[in-house]
Amino acid sequence: MLKTTFLSLTALLALSGCYRVYKPVYIPTKCEIEMPKRPELAHTEIDKNLEALLVYTETLEKDLEFCIKGTSPSANKKK
């Protein structure tokens, strides 16, 4: 009885290393979005420069979100 229990536990421990572990595999894909042109900071007013940079940053964030999550950039523009 003890021998059978010992062999069963030994077999259980030996076969526990064969357990399948599934891991997600991420496949890189190329994002087909053109890089927006960085705005010229030629205005003498800081407000105009800041507004242009904020619009540029928002555009970059939306394009990056599209590349990562796959949400349509046109759906974001409708907001």
N, C-alpha and C positions, 0 to 999 in steps of 0.2 A: 504494500500500500504506500509506504513512504517512498519507495523507489519510483513508483508510477507518478506520484505527486511531484517528486523532484524532476523527473524527465519531462513532465508536462510544463512545469515552470521554466525549465531550461529551454524547451522548444518555444514557449511563448516569448521569452526574452530574446531568443535568437531571431525569431520571425518578426518581432516588433520593429526592427530596423528596416524592414522591407515595406513599411507603410508608405503609400503614395501621398505626396504633398504637392498640391496644386498651387502654383504661383502665377500671378498675372504677368503676361509678357507684353511689353509695350513696344509697338512697332513705330519707328519714327516715319513721319510723312512730311513731305515738303508742303509748306503753306504758300499758296499762290497769291499773295497780297503784296502789292508794291509798297515800298517804303515811302511814306509821305515826305515831301520836301520840308526841311526845317525853315521856319519863318525868318525873314531878315529882321534884325533888331535895329533898324535905322531910324525909328521914330524918336523924336526928342522927348516925348511924353512917356513916362514909365508905365502908365496905365495901358497904353496901346501895345507896348512890348509884352507886358504881363498877360494881356488878353490873348495875344497871338501865341504865346508859349502855352497857355492853358488849353487853347483849342488844339494845338499840336499834340500836347500830352494826352488829351482825351481821345484824339484820333488813334494814337499809338495804343492806348489801353483797349479800345474797342477792337482794333485789328488783332492784338494779342489774345484777347478773349475769344475771338473767332477762331484763331489757330488752335487754342487749347481746348475749348469746349465745343466748338463747331456751331455756335449760334450765328445766325445770319447777321452780317454787319448792317444790312438794309433794315432789319427789324429794330436794331438799336437806333437808327437815325430817325425812325418814326416817333420815338418817344418825345 
